[in-house]
Amino acid sequence: MTSIIGPASFKFFGIFPAVILSFVLPVIGIGLFAYIMARRIAPLVRANPDNRFDHIGKRVRNLIFVWLGQMRQPRYMLAGVLHMTIFAGFLILSIRSSSLVIIGFSDGFVLPGFGGILGDIYNFFKDYAATFVLIACIIASIRRGIFKPKRYAVPEKYGKDHTGEAIFVLAIIATLMICESLFEASASAYEFQLTGREHFLAPLSLVWIFRSMLASAPQNILQGLHIFTFFVHDLAFFFFLCFLPLGKHFHVITSVFNVFFMRVKKGNIKPVMHGVADDKLDDLESFGVKKLEDFTWKHMLDFYSCADCGRCSDQCPANAVGRPLSPRFITIKARDLIFKNYPFSGEIYKSKLLVEDIYTEDEIWSCTTCGACEEECPLGIEYIDKMVDLRRGMVDEGMVPQSLQKPLKALEKRGNPYGKMEKKRADWAKDKEFKANWQIKDLAKEEAHTLYFVDSITSYDDNIQEIARRTSVILKKAGIDFGILGKNEKDSGNEVLRFGEEMLYQDLKEQNIEAILESGVKQIVTADPHAFNALKNDYGNSLPPVKHISQIVAEKITTGELDLKPCQNPDKVYVYHDPCYLGRHNGIYEAPRQALDAINGLTRVELEKSRDRSFCCGGGGLMLFYEPEEETRMGVLRVNMAAKAGATVIVTACPFCLVNIQDAIKVAGKEGEMEALDFTELIEQHLA
């Protein structure tokens, strides 16, 4: 005999063929896994439809970069590197684990194509993969079990801590790495003792270390270790496969599908029901999500795919200020409910009203729809559509906060949340000093190339109307022929849609689309990111192109059509705050910065949380009318961040942000030290 006996030929006690066990383990493992998966798929089958088979090119790109490339993982560097190491090792070793199962039936089995140099190259990388995965598992276990990062903590009201499960899974992975390496090392040491031939192994890899340790071990020990580690690996492999769908590690299986089907367009909100046109909404018996099965199958898949990493809640501004909302537990509570309602045996339980069962009203209303959670999630889990759908259901049930009832009624009656007369919408343009120098076209009476869409807060809030006047001056000096809709303009509905008042939103949208198309304009400009988002992403493809004023300014500076004077206050330090609906939802980060940097002598710093990690001001539309339960204001945290960065002036490009940050400066006691400026004010001050 010149080689060790493999599991396919080995006999326990010289009588019982090991190949029988090699057959029984996979049959039981695969059969049990198939049964578990069938039960887990049941809620997806019963869920609402979701159109996720569009934009295949973008979905494949997400699969390559977000799932395979793990591009979001390094945003949390240590945890990200550990996860990427384990993930890459898993992919590499999946080939070896699959072939090991077949080796149980056929000694020396090699996958087709892996018998020559390709196999040698693969084995080289496979050995190092097993080594680095084991090291990563040890570090991750110490990190989870001893250092316990705050974002992994589970408050008592949300259920049990998952640290034990995480460490248990890491132990299974470590077992697989050790067993695979010992299986190969024992065979290599056995062959060397018999023939003197030394099979090449990757230096300093786990299998190389094990072979060195086993070099002088008795042959009967090597033979026993070879068979023992094979079956421990087989048992651990199939146990792990069946264990994954039982808890938070289900994402190992579902993540590839969840990333493929993840959102490919930002800023928009899912329809009330996929396949139901807007003009058929009246035919629906119920709106939004009320029971578990009212979620779409993709959102059910989201619940299964959560890795419980806590990144969403760690970046959530509502969670940071102590509101009763943690995106992580929106998902985990729903997943626990699925596990409870869809047991592995017996009948499916009847779902209750979610907002009374697992969620609270304050929890759902606390979301500002800023999108920070979705931007951070490495698995493409979505939250905004779920929150909006839950709000649709609450509105349908009459569960609307008292403070929001008045502005919603005003929007229905007057087209603005303030309840002011429609004819007063353009009063900002009638300011005596402004009117003496600038005439604004009314598109009901005159034609123009561009529509300036003002929206409600800028039209009616006395402190914000200056944004409308300054935007108009910028457009005039940029040589743009523009006008306004005046009394024909209604609220854009961005917040109305996101607060679940679907039919009111549809009414506002229809009136605005009709007025815009009748005006005959070729372009739309707005200084309000919320209006920008609604017109660009929610209204469909029926409107002319929409631009934010910062884009216009950046373009005109580049072409030389706008000249800016040197900084009037060079001693001040400016910082730009990215509004959620301009930045995260629409990807406009550079245009405002380019415009600010075009002002010679202006000193600008960056916030630690900027661009796609910008921290929400908390203003978001109707949030100005809603008073949530919180420990501190989001705006105050944002002002403190700016102070830490050394800024004395916070520049933003959103009227809601301006209101909140101005108030936050007062609450934080920083009046006289800091000030807030709108982008249009700073640019208008520096127009040559």
Disulfide bonds with the S-S distance in Angstrom:
none
